[in-house]
Amino acid sequence: MIPISNLNSQNAGRQGVAPVIDKEPSLTNPVSQMATEAQCRSDAFYYWCQETRLPHEPIFHRKLWEYAYILQCLSETGMMSPGRRGLGFGVGQEPLVAVMAARGCSVVATDLDSEEATKQGWAGTGQYAATLEALNDRGICPPDRFGALVKYRVADMNKIDADLVGFDFVYSSCAFEHVGSIELGLQFVKNSIKCLRPGGIAVHTTEFNVLSNDATIDNQQTVLFRRQDIDALAAELLSQGHEIVLNYNAGSGPFDRHIDVPPWSGIHLKLQLEQYVTTSLGLLIKKAS
């Protein structure tokens, strides 16, 4: 474990342009926030773990949190209902598409083409789905409904196709930190909002540098976003009339202070990546009406 006196102290500095909440985040009434122990103990977390047919004992793993966060955000904003249209980026083998389709949402699920996925090392990691059926391999959605509501297509997150517009919601789960750089990742978030209808919802999760607002990892296969990057993004979004509220509270439970190191364990809310500590940050954005 890396010695840390107070993970929250370095995140309690300056007030950004966007509204900032300074209290432990909750999965009910979510905003843009980090994964924390308390959220992984909540009824909402257990519920979505059941719906995705993933483990739901007190497992403090940020990937499970990302799934629960995305689904909870979409549920609370009225997007998880029949007739809603969604667009997923870098979907891999996530169970999210199947949960959405089971509730009557139509979803366009996108990812890299197989050649590019192989070149970048995703095809052999169990994180890439080359077929539509692989997105419903847990049997979450009846196959006939899934086939009628879900479409799979290749998409480059750095060059979103012009016809991908008019959606009620867009989402990605820890994908945009892999598009090449911090700048490209932030540009993806802004471009994804263009895919929404007015008043639509964007929910994205990504890597967040917990310990430093200066030094970080950039221009690599995985980058770590800092508070200054998220603050700048939020300020630009607000200037365009979009809505975003930030919460940089890193949690106060014992597992919030545990830093997982290689080889990874089951407690995986915060982890060491090179000389940095990272966690998952969720972004919840409402497009201007």
Backbone as CSV, one residue per row, in Angstrom:
resi,resn,N_x,N_y,N_z,CA_x,CA_y,CA_z,C_x,C_y,C_z
1,MET,0.845,-1.196,0.000,0.000,0.000,0.000,0.883,1.250,0.000
2,ILE,0.547,2.209,-0.833,1.259,3.481,-0.856,0.772,4.341,0.305
3,PRO,1.657,4.895,1.131,1.193,5.710,2.257,0.534,6.992,1.777
4,ILE,-0.684,7.205,2.231,-1.449,8.393,1.853,-2.076,8.968,3.105
5,SER,-1.840,10.231,3.376,-2.381,10.840,4.579,-3.842,11.209,4.413
6,ASN,-4.205,11.749,3.266,-5.593,12.150,3.052,-5.836,12.294,1.561
7,LEU,-6.502,11.312,0.974,-6.751,11.358,-0.461,-7.613,12.551,-0.853
8,ASN,-8.473,12.991,0.045,-9.369,14.093,-0.304,-8.696,15.452,-0.250
9,SER,-7.584,15.567,0.484,-6.999,16.885,0.701,-6.539,17.527,-0.590
10,GLN,-6.005,16.737,-1.523,-5.503,17.309,-2.766,-6.624,17.583,-3.757
11,ASN,-7.833,17.100,-3.454,-8.966,17.333,-4.327,-9.893,18.409,-3.767
12,ALA,-9.473,19.071,-2.705,-10.352,20.044,-2.068,-9.853,21.471,-2.256
13,GLY,-9.079,21.671,-3.308,-8.448,22.965,-3.503,-9.359,24.016,-4.093
14,ARG,-9.220,24.273,-5.363,-9.930,25.413,-5.932,-11.315,25.016,-6.436
15,GLN,-12.191,25.974,-6.401,-13.531,25.781,-6.922,-13.524,26.034,-8.420
16,GLY,-14.034,25.080,-9.198,-14.084,25.243,-10.631,-15.277,26.088,-11.040
17,VAL,-15.403,26.280,-12.325,-16.539,27.027,-12.849,-17.815,26.230,-12.654
18,ALA,-17.736,24.907,-12.845,-18.913,24.061,-12.681,-19.281,23.949,-11.214
19,PRO,-20.570,23.737,-10.905,-20.962,23.486,-9.515,-20.201,22.283,-8.957
20,VAL,-19.692,22.405,-7.728,-18.914,21.339,-7.100,-19.556,20.968,-5.774
21,ILE,-19.832,19.680,-5.589,-20.363,19.161,-4.340,-19.211,18.611,-3.517
22,ASP,-19.122,18.993,-2.254,-18.037,18.532,-1.390,-18.590,17.622,-0.297
23,LYS,-19.067,16.459,-0.707,-19.515,15.441,0.244,-19.344,14.080,-0.424
24,GLU,-19.398,13.022,0.379,-19.201,11.695,-0.192,-20.270,11.417,-1.239
25,PRO,-19.872,10.908,-2.400,-20.847,10.666,-3.467,-21.758,9.483,-3.156
26,SER,-22.934,9.515,-3.755,-23.913,8.452,-3.601,-24.370,7.995,-4.980
27,LEU,-24.775,6.733,-5.085,-25.309,6.254,-6.356,-26.732,6.737,-6.599
28,THR,-27.408,7.196,-5.566,-28.705,7.825,-5.758,-28.463,9.323,-5.938
29,ASN,-29.159,9.917,-6.882,-28.905,11.308,-7.273,-27.448,11.500,-7.684
30,PRO,-26.946,10.699,-8.620,-25.532,10.799,-8.996,-25.232,12.068,-9.767
31,VAL,-23.972,12.506,-9.636,-23.422,13.581,-10.454,-22.138,13.029,-11.063
32,SER,-21.258,13.876,-11.530,-19.948,13.421,-11.999,-19.098,13.148,-10.764
33,GLN,-18.700,11.898,-10.547,-18.123,11.499,-9.270,-17.226,10.279,-9.421
34,MET,-16.477,9.976,-8.335,-15.548,8.848,-8.319,-16.180,7.612,-7.697
35,ALA,-15.568,6.456,-7.983,-15.945,5.206,-7.339,-15.527,5.249,-5.878
36,THR,-16.415,4.817,-4.977,-16.095,4.793,-3.544,-16.674,3.544,-2.897
37,GLU,-16.133,3.239,-1.722,-16.594,2.079,-0.959,-18.076,2.171,-0.625
38,ALA,-18.515,3.329,-0.148,-19.909,3.478,0.274,-20.871,3.180,-0.872
39,GLN,-20.545,3.602,-2.081,-21.415,3.312,-3.220,-21.494,1.816,-3.493
40,CYS,-20.369,1.123,-3.284,-20.340,-0.325,-3.527,-21.027,-1.113,-2.417
41,ARG,-21.451,-0.451,-1.361,-22.235,-1.088,-0.300,-23.724,-0.743,-0.417
42,SER,-24.086,0.039,-1.413,-25.457,0.549,-1.494,-26.402,-0.445,-2.150
43,ASP,-27.701,-0.272,-1.881,-28.724,-1.106,-2.501,-28.719,-0.949,-4.018
44,ALA,-28.489,0.273,-4.484,-28.472,0.510,-5.929,-27.347,-0.271,-6.593
45,PHE,-26.177,-0.330,-5.962,-25.053,-1.097,-6.509,-25.410,-2.575,-6.596
46,TYR,-25.970,-3.131,-5.504,-26.350,-4.540,-5.503,-27.388,-4.825,-6.584
47,TYR,-28.329,-3.894,-6.737,-29.386,-4.090,-7.729,-28.808,-4.226,-9.135
48,TRP,-27.916,-3.315,-9.505,-27.383,-3.359,-10.861,-26.419,-4.526,-11.057
49,CYS,-25.747,-4.944,-9.991,-24.930,-6.158,-10.107,-25.808,-7.365,-10.405
50,GLN,-26.978,-7.422,-9.782,-27.908,-8.509,-10.073,-28.415,-8.428,-11.505
51,GLU,-28.747,-7.233,-11.947,-29.283,-7.058,-13.294,-28.258,-7.392,-14.370
52,THR,-26.981,-7.150,-14.081,-25.930,-7.480,-15.044,-25.409,-8.903,-14.863
53,ARG,-25.952,-9.597,-13.834,-25.561,-10.976,-13.526,-24.071,-11.100,-13.234
54,LEU,-23.590,-10.112,-12.490,-22.209,-10.083,-12.041,-22.188,-10.208,-10.519
55,PRO,-21.041,-10.525,-9.906,-20.979,-10.698,-8.449,-21.513,-9.475,-7.724
56,HIS,-22.247,-9.713,-6.628,-22.808,-8.585,-5.889,-22.631,-8.723,-4.389
57,GLU,-21.698,-9.518,-3.956,-21.273,-9.440,-2.566,-20.540,-8.103,-2.403
58,PRO,-20.152,-7.721,-1.191,-19.376,-6.470,-1.087,-18.036,-6.591,-1.803
59,ILE,-18.073,-6.461,-3.132,-16.865,-6.537,-3.953,-16.507,-5.122,-4.362
60,PHE,-15.395,-4.655,-3.846,-15.006,-3.272,-4.086,-14.130,-3.212,-5.327
61,HIS,-14.783,-3.279,-6.468,-14.082,-3.282,-7.751,-14.668,-2.194,-8.625
62,ARG,-13.809,-1.352,-9.146,-14.279,-0.169,-9.866,-14.988,-0.499,-11.174
63,LYS,-14.674,-1.639,-11.804,-15.387,-1.997,-13.032,-16.857,-2.264,-12.740
64,LEU,-17.148,-2.970,-11.647,-18.541,-3.170,-11.263,-19.200,-1.835,-10.944
65,TRP,-18.449,-0.950,-10.281,-18.995,0.375,-9.990,-19.317,1.123,-11.274
66,GLU,-18.444,1.056,-12.266,-18.689,1.763,-13.528,-20.004,1.319,-14.160
67,TYR,-20.235,0.011,-14.188,-21.479,-0.485,-14.756,-22.679,0.045,-13.976
68,ALA,-22.606,-0.054,-12.634,-23.715,0.405,-11.800,-23.931,1.909,-11.954
69,TYR,-22.844,2.668,-12.021,-22.950,4.122,-12.161,-23.632,4.495,-13.471
70,ILE,-23.200,3.904,-14.557,-23.783,4.230,-15.863,-25.269,3.907,-15.888
71,LEU,-25.623,2.706,-15.426,-27.025,2.302,-15.454,-27.880,3.143,-14.510
72,GLN,-27.340,3.486,-13.340,-28.083,4.315,-12.400,-28.305,5.722,-12.955
73,CYS,-27.266,6.292,-13.564,-27.413,7.628,-14.178,-28.492,7.621,-15.243
74,LEU,-28.483,6.615,-16.098,-29.472,6.545,-17.173,-30.861,6.284,-16.618
75,SER,-30.938,5.469,-15.567,-32.235,5.189,-14.963,-32.828,6.439,-14.332
76,GLU,-32.019,7.171,-13.572,-32.535,8.349,-12.867,-32.867,9.505,-13.799
77,THR,-32.303,9.495,-14.994,-32.621,10.548,-15.966,-33.696,10.102,-16.957
78,GLY,-34.326,8.964,-16.689,-35.440,8.506,-17.508,-35.062,7.867,-18.826
79,MET,-33.823,7.439,-18.954,-33.358,6.898,-20.228,-33.506,5.376,-20.353
80,MET,-33.749,4.687,-19.243,-33.852,3.235,-19.282,-35.310,2.824,-19.440
81,SER,-35.898,3.166,-20.570,-37.313,2.882,-20.787,-37.571,2.615,-22.262
82,PRO,-38.661,1.930,-22.577,-38.958,1.589,-23.965,-38.998,2.815,-24.865
83,GLY,-38.416,2.662,-26.043,-38.419,3.729,-27.033,-37.215,4.646,-26.992
84,ARG,-36.436,4.594,-25.914,-35.222,5.411,-25.853,-34.160,4.836,-26.778
85,ARG,-33.383,5.742,-27.379,-32.324,5.329,-28.298,-30.969,5.657,-27.694
86,GLY,-30.100,4.644,-27.627,-28.791,4.833,-27.026,-27.663,4.481,-27.968
87,LEU,-26.505,5.048,-27.685,-25.296,4.808,-28.467,-24.158,4.503,-27.506
88,GLY,-23.555,3.319,-27.642,-22.446,2.936,-26.785,-21.137,2.931,-27.547
89,PHE,-20.085,3.448,-26.917,-18.761,3.496,-27.535,-17.826,2.515,-26.823
90,GLY,-16.985,1.825,-27.598,-16.004,0.915,-27.032,-16.646,-0.113,-26.129
91,VAL,-17.717,-0.749,-26.598,-18.550,-1.563,-25.716,-17.877,-2.847,-25.243
92,GLY,-16.869,-3.335,-25.972,-16.206,-4.554,-25.533,-17.199,-5.679,-25.316
93,GLN,-17.095,-6.369,-24.167,-18.040,-7.433,-23.821,-18.914,-7.049,-22.626
94,GLU,-19.199,-5.766,-22.512,-19.976,-5.265,-21.378,-21.405,-5.814,-21.390
95,PRO,-21.988,-6.035,-20.203,-23.387,-6.470,-20.125,-24.379,-5.322,-20.221
96,LEU,-23.896,-4.089,-20.331,-24.781,-2.921,-20.281,-25.786,-2.901,-21.426
97,VAL,-25.342,-3.229,-22.621,-26.233,-3.201,-23.786,-27.414,-4.135,-23.567
98,ALA,-27.147,-5.319,-23.027,-28.214,-6.294,-22.803,-29.213,-5.801,-21.761
99,VAL,-28.726,-5.153,-20.711,-29.628,-4.596,-19.696,-30.515,-3.519,-20.304
100,MET,-29.931,-2.658,-21.135,-30.699,-1.594,-21.776,-31.762,-2.181,-22.706
101,ALA,-31.382,-3.168,-23.509,-32.329,-3.776,-24.447,-33.449,-4.497,-23.700
102,ALA,-33.115,-5.133,-22.579,-34.136,-5.822,-21.793,-35.205,-4.869,-21.311
103,ARG,-34.875,-3.587,-21.185,-35.831,-2.571,-20.755,-36.471,-1.846,-21.930
104,GLY,-36.215,-2.294,-23.135,-36.881,-1.743,-24.300,-36.134,-0.653,-25.025
105,CYS,-34.904,-0.354,-24.609,-34.106,0.649,-25.320,-33.546,0.048,-26.606
106,SER,-33.491,0.845,-27.650,-32.760,0.440,-28.856,-31.356,1.021,-28.753
107,VAL,-30.357,0.197,-29.046,-28.971,0.591,-28.817,-28.122,0.299,-30.048
108,VAL,-27.312,1.270,-30.424,-26.252,1.049,-31.405,-24.968,0.863,-30.610
109,ALA,-24.434,-0.344,-30.641,-23.221,-0.677,-29.891,-22.035,-0.618,-30.838
110,THR,-21.003,0.146,-30.480,-19.874,0.329,-31.387,-18.559,-0.050,-30.716
111,ASP,-17.607,-0.427,-31.559,-16.265,-0.728,-31.088,-15.326,-0.682,-32.284
112,LEU,-14.037,-0.878,-32.015,-13.041,-0.931,-33.073,-13.304,-2.100,-34.012
113,ASP,-12.778,-2.018,-35.231,-12.819,-3.197,-36.088,-11.823,-4.226,-35.553
114,SER,-12.010,-5.478,-35.941,-11.234,-6.576,-35.363,-9.739,-6.431,-35.612
115,GLU,-9.354,-5.913,-36.770,-7.935,-5.748,-37.078,-7.283,-4.721,-36.143
116,GLU,-7.979,-3.598,-35.934,-7.442,-2.565,-35.058,-7.443,-3.038,-33.601
117,ALA,-8.472,-3.762,-33.205,-8.531,-4.289,-31.838,-7.388,-5.253,-31.576
118,THR,-7.059,-6.066,-32.581,-5.935,-6.992,-32.439,-4.620,-6.229,-32.350
119,LYS,-4.468,-5.213,-33.178,-3.238,-4.427,-33.191,-3.023,-3.714,-31.863
120,GLN,-4.101,-3.252,-31.240,-3.988,-2.529,-29.975,-3.980,-3.457,-28.756
121,GLY,-4.140,-4.749,-28.998,-4.032,-5.706,-27.902,-5.317,-5.996,-27.161
122,TRP,-6.481,-5.553,-27.683,-7.742,-5.774,-26.981,-8.367,-7.117,-27.320
123,ALA,-8.099,-7.643,-28.501,-8.799,-8.842,-28.952,-8.496,-10.057,-28.086
124,GLY,-7.322,-10.116,-27.487,-6.959,-11.281,-26.700,-7.136,-11.118,-25.214
125,THR,-7.823,-10.059,-24.780,-7.937,-9.777,-23.346,-9.301,-10.099,-22.777
126,GLY,-10.239,-10.563,-23.609,-11.601,-10.780,-23.136,-12.395,-9.493,-23.016
127,GLN,-11.880,-8.404,-23.554,-12.556,-7.107,-23.460,-13.062,-6.624,-24.825
128,TYR,-13.061,-7.515,-25.814,-13.497,-7.122,-27.149,-14.519,-8.127,-27.656
129,ALA,-15.643,-7.634,-28.118,-16.685,-8.496,-28.672,-16.730,-8.315,-30.176
130,ALA,-16.457,-9.381,-30.899,-16.436,-9.295,-32.355,-17.808,-9.560,-32.957
131,THR,-18.764,-10.036,-32.156,-20.093,-10.347,-32.660,-21.160,-9.733,-31.778
132,LEU,-22.335,-9.545,-32.333,-23.466,-8.996,-31.592,-23.876,-9.926,-30.460
133,GLU,-23.863,-11.237,-30.723,-24.315,-12.210,-29.731,-23.475,-12.159,-28.460
134,ALA,-22.192,-11.815,-28.583,-21.306,-11.775,-27.421,-21.741,-10.735,-26.400
135,LEU,-22.529,-9.748,-26.827,-22.992,-8.708,-25.916,-24.173,-9.164,-25.063
136,ASN,-24.697,-10.350,-25.360,-25.811,-10.900,-24.576,-25.479,-12.314,-24.128
137,ASP,-24.196,-12.575,-23.891,-23.798,-13.946,-23.578,-24.240,-14.408,-22.194
138,ARG,-24.702,-13.480,-21.342,-25.227,-13.879,-20.031,-26.730,-14.133,-20.071
139,GLY,-27.336,-13.987,-21.233,-28.768,-14.227,-21.363,-29.622,-13.213,-20.630
140,ILE,-29.137,-11.989,-20.503,-29.860,-10.946,-19.773,-31.130,-10.535,-20.506
141,CYS,-31.069,-10.476,-21.817,-32.196,-10.046,-22.641,-32.658,-11.220,-23.513
142,PRO,-33.960,-11.443,-23.650,-34.428,-12.482,-24.568,-33.826,-12.280,-25.956
143,PRO,-33.300,-13.339,-26.568,-32.579,-13.191,-27.841,-33.375,-12.490,-28.937
144,ASP,-34.679,-12.758,-29.028,-35.449,-12.116,-30.095,-35.553,-10.616,-29.876
145,ARG,-35.759,-10.216,-28.620,-35.810,-8.782,-28.318,-34.448,-8.148,-28.547
146,PHE,-33.390,-8.829,-28.101,-32.039,-8.298,-28.274,-31.729,-8.088,-29.752
147,GLY,-32.049,-9.076,-30.571,-31.786,-8.966,-32.005,-32.563,-7.851,-32.668
148,ALA,-33.765,-7.564,-32.156,-34.597,-6.513,-32.750,-34.155,-5.114,-32.327
149,LEU,-33.568,-5.002,-31.126,-33.282,-3.674,-30.574,-31.824,-3.236,-30.667
150,VAL,-30.908,-4.174,-30.852,-29.485,-3.842,-30.785,-28.820,-4.011,-32.150
151,LYS,-28.056,-3.021,-32.526,-27.255,-3.070,-33.753,-25.785,-2.887,-33.369
152,TYR,-24.929,-3.596,-34.059,-23.493,-3.513,-33.793,-22.805,-2.943,-35.026
153,ARG,-21.922,-1.964,-34.805,-21.178,-1.431,-35.936,-19.804,-0.967,-35.473
154,VAL,-18.898,-0.921,-36.418,-17.539,-0.460,-36.156,-17.542,1.062,-36.094
155,ALA,-16.805,1.604,-35.123,-16.697,3.058,-35.013,-15.358,3.419,-34.391
156,ASP,-14.781,4.504,-34.868,-13.541,5.061,-34.344,-13.912,6.224,-33.429
157,MET,-13.566,6.130,-32.164,-13.940,7.183,-31.206,-13.276,8.505,-31.517
158,ASN,-12.201,8.505,-32.298,-11.556,9.755,-32.708,-12.150,10.324,-33.991
159,LYS,-13.009,9.537,-34.657,-13.642,9.990,-35.899,-15.065,9.448,-35.929
160,ILE,-15.927,10.013,-35.104,-17.290,9.511,-35.001,-18.045,9.779,-36.306
161,ASP,-18.698,8.757,-36.828,-19.420,8.883,-38.095,-20.511,9.943,-37.998
162,ALA,-20.677,10.697,-39.068,-21.593,11.841,-39.067,-23.049,11.433,-38.918
163,ASP,-23.393,10.178,-39.235,-24.792,9.759,-39.158,-25.201,9.300,-37.759
164,LEU,-24.257,9.256,-36.832,-24.576,8.843,-35.468,-25.058,10.060,-34.670
165,VAL,-26.298,10.419,-34.877,-26.880,11.613,-34.249,-28.305,11.319,-33.802
166,GLY,-28.838,12.215,-32.951,-30.234,12.142,-32.554,-30.543,11.147,-31.453
167,PHE,-29.534,10.692,-30.717,-29.745,9.697,-29.674,-30.229,10.357,-28.384
168,ASP,-30.995,9.583,-27.606,-31.421,10.048,-26.292,-30.267,9.999,-25.297
169,PHE,-29.391,9.007,-25.440,-28.246,8.911,-24.534,-27.056,8.284,-25.249
170,VAL,-25.867,8.627,-24.767,-24.621,8.020,-25.206,-23.847,7.627,-23.951
171,TYR,-22.986,6.619,-24.084,-22.211,6.215,-22.914,-20.936,5.501,-23.348
172,SER,-19.998,5.424,-22.416,-18.810,4.583,-22.566,-18.299,4.237,-21.187
173,SER,-17.708,3.056,-21.063,-17.179,2.588,-19.787,-15.675,2.407,-19.904
174,CYS,-14.936,3.322,-19.289,-13.466,3.294,-19.289,-12.926,3.000,-20.689
175,ALA,-13.265,3.870,-21.625,-12.830,3.721,-23.008,-12.053,4.934,-23.500
176,PHE,-12.483,6.150,-23.125,-11.886,7.318,-23.780,-10.504,7.679,-23.242
177,GLU,-10.029,6.989,-22.191,-8.625,7.163,-21.794,-7.682,6.376,-22.700
178,HIS,-8.244,5.622,-23.657,-7.431,4.795,-24.552,-7.372,5.340,-25.985
179,VAL,-7.841,6.566,-26.213,-7.896,7.074,-27.589,-6.606,7.770,-28.016
180,GLY,-5.602,7.844,-27.143,-4.301,8.342,-27.571,-3.685,9.435,-26.736
181,SER,-4.520,10.285,-26.133,-3.987,11.381,-25.329,-5.106,11.996,-24.511
182,ILE,-4.732,12.815,-23.539,-5.726,13.548,-22.764,-6.534,14.468,-23.673
183,GLU,-5.868,15.161,-24.562,-6.563,16.079,-25.477,-7.587,15.347,-26.331
184,LEU,-7.187,14.193,-26.890,-8.110,13.435,-27.728,-9.277,12.889,-26.908
185,GLY,-9.001,12.481,-25.671,-10.067,11.978,-24.822,-11.110,13.036,-24.515
186,LEU,-10.651,14.234,-24.180,-11.582,15.326,-23.906,-12.366,15.708,-25.158
187,GLN,-11.702,15.648,-26.303,-12.389,15.951,-27.554,-13.464,14.909,-27.845
188,PHE,-13.181,13.646,-27.513,-14.198,12.609,-27.709,-15.448,12.920,-26.902
189,VAL,-15.278,13.298,-25.642,-16.446,13.595,-24.815,-17.271,14.699,-25.463
190,LYS,-16.607,15.744,-25.921,-17.331,16.848,-26.560,-18.003,16.392,-27.849
191,ASN,-17.318,15.559,-28.618,-17.907,15.061,-29.866,-19.092,14.135,-29.599
192,SER,-19.013,13.366,-28.505,-20.110,12.444,-28.193,-21.403,13.200,-27.908
193,ILE,-21.287,14.392,-27.369,-22.481,15.189,-27.068,-23.179,15.611,-28.355
194,LYS,-22.424,15.746,-29.428,-23.023,16.093,-30.715,-23.919,14.973,-31.239
195,CYS,-23.742,13.763,-30.708,-24.569,12.623,-31.126,-25.939,12.637,-30.465
196,LEU,-26.131,13.521,-29.476,-27.366,13.554,-28.705,-28.397,14.506,-29.296
197,ARG,-29.640,14.197,-29.052,-30.704,15.173,-29.296,-30.632,16.237,-28.201
198,PRO,-31.239,17.406,-28.378,-31.272,18.400,-27.304,-31.882,17.807,-26.027
199,GLY,-31.222,18.037,-24.899,-31.684,17.490,-23.631,-31.259,16.060,-23.376
200,GLY,-30.484,15.477,-24.292,-30.014,14.107,-24.132,-28.943,13.986,-23.062
201,ILE,-28.619,12.753,-22.702,-27.719,12.464,-21.585,-26.475,11.723,-22.069
202,ALA,-25.303,12.184,-21.619,-24.035,11.487,-21.856,-23.504,10.994,-20.512
203,VAL,-23.117,9.722,-20.466,-22.511,9.149,-19.267,-21.239,8.426,-19.684
204,HIS,-20.118,8.843,-19.155,-18.833,8.227,-19.476,-18.051,7.986,-18.189
205,THR,-17.312,6.892,-18.139,-16.372,6.676,-17.042,-14.963,6.612,-17.612
206,THR,-13.987,6.994,-16.781,-12.611,7.040,-17.261,-11.637,6.971,-16.103
207,GLU,-10.340,6.959,-16.419,-9.288,6.951,-15.402,-9.089,8.359,-14.841
208,PHE,-8.897,8.430,-13.515,-8.713,9.724,-12.865,-7.518,9.661,-11.927
209,ASN,-6.606,10.607,-12.090,-5.401,10.705,-11.269,-5.776,11.272,-9.898
210,VAL,-5.705,10.430,-8.876,-6.163,10.824,-7.549,-5.169,11.722,-6.830
211,LEU,-3.877,11.517,-7.083,-2.865,12.147,-6.245,-2.264,13.429,-6.792
212,SER,-2.329,13.652,-8.102,-1.661,14.818,-8.656,-2.568,15.545,-9.633
213,ASN,-2.557,16.855,-9.526,-3.252,17.691,-10.497,-2.279,18.260,-11.528
214,ASP,-1.045,17.790,-11.493,-0.012,18.270,-12.414,0.585,17.097,-13.209
215,ALA,1.551,16.404,-12.618,2.188,15.278,-13.309,1.186,14.158,-13.517
216,THR,1.233,13.533,-14.701,0.298,12.457,-15.009,0.824,11.649,-16.183
217,ILE,0.029,10.706,-16.672,0.370,9.906,-17.848,-0.409,10.448,-19.035
218,ASP,0.299,10.779,-20.099,-0.340,11.311,-21.304,0.347,10.716,-22.519
219,ASN,-0.351,10.760,-23.651,0.203,10.288,-24.924,0.692,8.844,-24.836
220,GLN,-0.104,8.005,-24.175,0.153,6.575,-24.115,-1.149,5.834,-24.369
221,GLN,-1.077,4.493,-24.374,-2.293,3.715,-24.621,-3.348,3.976,-23.555
222,THR,-2.909,4.206,-22.324,-3.813,4.597,-21.242,-3.317,5.904,-20.647
223,VAL,-4.194,6.896,-20.552,-3.832,8.181,-19.952,-4.635,8.375,-18.679
224,LEU,-4.133,9.244,-17.808,-4.808,9.553,-16.557,-5.243,11.017,-16.560
225,PHE,-6.526,11.249,-16.488,-7.043,12.613,-16.452,-6.875,13.197,-15.055
226,ARG,-6.610,14.501,-15.019,-6.442,15.228,-13.762,-7.653,16.137,-13.521
227,ARG,-7.715,16.660,-12.315,-8.799,17.586,-12.021,-8.768,18.784,-12.967
228,GLN,-7.599,19.288,-13.284,-7.537,20.449,-14.173,-8.137,20.136,-15.537
229,ASP,-7.986,18.886,-15.994,-8.558,18.493,-17.283,-10.083,18.449,-17.218
230,ILE,-10.605,17.880,-16.126,-12.051,17.777,-15.978,-12.668,19.148,-15.737
231,ASP,-11.991,19.988,-14.947,-12.486,21.353,-14.726,-12.579,22.130,-16.039
232,ALA,-11.547,21.996,-16.869,-11.542,22.714,-18.148,-12.648,22.199,-19.062
233,LEU,-12.830,20.891,-19.074,-13.909,20.306,-19.873,-15.254,20.823,-19.386
234,ALA,-15.476,20.790,-18.073,-16.754,21.232,-17.517,-17.020,22.701,-17.835
235,ALA,-15.987,23.531,-17.731,-16.157,24.950,-18.029,-16.578,25.159,-19.477
236,GLU,-15.966,24.422,-20.386,-16.319,24.557,-21.805,-17.742,24.073,-22.058
237,LEU,-18.115,22.961,-21.436,-19.470,22.443,-21.619,-20.505,23.423,-21.088
238,LEU,-20.247,23.988,-19.930,-21.172,24.957,-19.349,-21.312,26.196,-20.222
239,SER,-20.215,26.621,-20.835,-20.257,27.804,-21.697,-21.134,27.577,-22.926
240,GLN,-21.346,26.284,-23.256,-22.182,25.932,-24.403,-23.615,25.615,-23.997
241,GLY,-23.913,25.794,-22.709,-25.270,25.586,-22.232,-25.574,24.195,-21.719
242,HIS,-24.583,23.299,-21.736,-24.792,21.956,-21.210,-24.749,21.986,-19.685
243,GLU,-25.182,20.888,-19.052,-25.236,20.831,-17.594,-24.302,19.743,-17.063
244,ILE,-23.510,20.074,-16.041,-22.636,19.119,-15.376,-22.369,19.607,-13.960
245,VAL,-22.404,18.693,-13.012,-22.084,18.976,-11.607,-20.966,18.026,-11.204
246,LEU,-19.952,18.541,-10.499,-18.764,17.767,-10.157,-18.711,17.441,-8.668
247,ASN,-18.174,16.268,-8.364,-17.911,15.874,-6.986,-16.564,15.158,-6.970
248,TYR,-15.561,15.775,-6.342,-14.215,15.202,-6.313,-13.900,14.500,-4.985
249,ASN,-14.925,14.205,-4.204,-14.694,13.509,-2.945,-14.310,12.061,-3.225
250,ALA,-13.178,11.632,-2.670,-12.624,10.306,-2.966,-13.072,9.230,-1.992
251,GLY,-13.966,9.564,-1.052,-14.451,8.591,-0.092,-13.596,8.546,1.164
252,SER,-14.184,8.027,2.250,-13.478,8.020,3.530,-13.409,6.645,4.179
253,GLY,-13.879,5.616,3.485,-13.852,4.274,4.044,-12.475,3.643,3.948
254,PRO,-12.241,2.566,4.691,-10.923,1.911,4.646,-10.544,1.421,3.261
255,PHE,-11.518,0.949,2.491,-11.192,0.466,1.147,-10.985,1.612,0.157
256,ASP,-11.427,2.816,0.526,-11.125,3.991,-0.295,-9.653,4.374,-0.177
257,ARG,-9.009,3.937,0.895,-7.605,4.274,1.118,-6.666,3.133,0.746
258,HIS,-7.236,2.036,0.329,-6.410,0.906,-0.100,-6.000,1.111,-1.555
259,ILE,-4.721,0.992,-1.827,-4.206,1.127,-3.198,-3.787,-0.256,-3.690
260,ASP,-4.466,-0.759,-4.687,-4.147,-2.070,-5.238,-2.887,-1.970,-6.086
261,VAL,-2.009,-2.941,-5.951,-0.761,-2.975,-6.715,-0.646,-4.331,-7.384
262,PRO,0.123,-4.425,-8.472,0.287,-5.714,-9.149,0.928,-6.748,-8.233
263,PRO,0.511,-8.023,-8.289,-0.637,-8.533,-9.068,-1.945,-8.130,-8.400
264,TRP,-2.922,-7.723,-9.212,-4.126,-7.104,-8.688,-4.921,-8.048,-7.804
265,SER,-5.565,-7.467,-6.770,-6.393,-8.237,-5.846,-7.861,-7.964,-6.123
266,GLY,-8.747,-8.425,-5.255,-10.172,-8.176,-5.434,-10.593,-6.801,-4.999
267,ILE,-9.765,-6.124,-4.184,-10.083,-4.760,-3.739,-9.435,-3.798,-4.719
268,HIS,-10.243,-3.186,-5.568,-9.688,-2.557,-6.759,-10.388,-1.231,-7.058
269,LEU,-10.632,-0.430,-6.017,-11.226,0.888,-6.244,-10.172,1.902,-6.650
270,LYS,-8.999,1.797,-6.051,-7.867,2.653,-6.415,-6.658,1.753,-6.618
271,LEU,-5.846,2.095,-7.609,-4.717,1.235,-7.925,-3.528,2.044,-8.392
272,GLN,-2.377,1.429,-8.251,-1.138,2.063,-8.694,-0.938,1.787,-10.179
273,LEU,-0.668,2.849,-10.934,-0.327,2.739,-12.350,0.922,3.582,-12.569
274,GLU,2.034,2.896,-12.836,3.345,3.533,-12.799,3.518,4.178,-11.419
275,GLN,3.885,5.464,-11.349,4.071,6.092,-10.040,2.827,6.824,-9.558
276,TYR,1.714,6.618,-10.233,0.493,7.350,-9.916,-0.547,6.438,-9.270
277,VAL,-1.575,7.046,-8.711,-2.729,6.322,-8.189,-3.941,6.776,-8.976
278,THR,-4.702,5.816,-9.476,-5.853,6.138,-10.312,-7.107,5.467,-9.766
279,THR,-8.245,6.035,-10.094,-9.540,5.431,-9.807,-10.457,5.711,-10.989
280,SER,-11.696,5.265,-10.892,-12.663,5.525,-11.957,-13.468,6.775,-11.627
281,LEU,-13.586,7.637,-12.604,-14.400,8.845,-12.501,-15.531,8.749,-13.505
282,GLY,-16.741,9.023,-13.045,-17.886,9.064,-13.944,-18.253,10.488,-14.291
283,LEU,-18.628,10.700,-15.538,-19.105,12.009,-16.000,-20.558,11.888,-16.414
284,LEU,-21.386,12.748,-15.864,-22.813,12.807,-16.203,-23.098,14.191,-16.770
285,ILE,-23.500,14.239,-18.036,-23.670,15.502,-18.741,-25.048,15.526,-19.414
286,LYS,-25.752,16.620,-19.258,-27.009,16.811,-19.965,-26.804,17.852,-21.055
287,LYS,-27.145,17.483,-22.272,-26.978,18.402,-23.401,-27.966,19.559,-23.301
288,ALA,-27.534,20.710,-23.764,-28.411,21.886,-23.768,-29.691,21.586,-24.528
289,SER,-30.809,22.077,-24.023,-32.101,21.840,-24.669,-32.302,22.765,-25.868
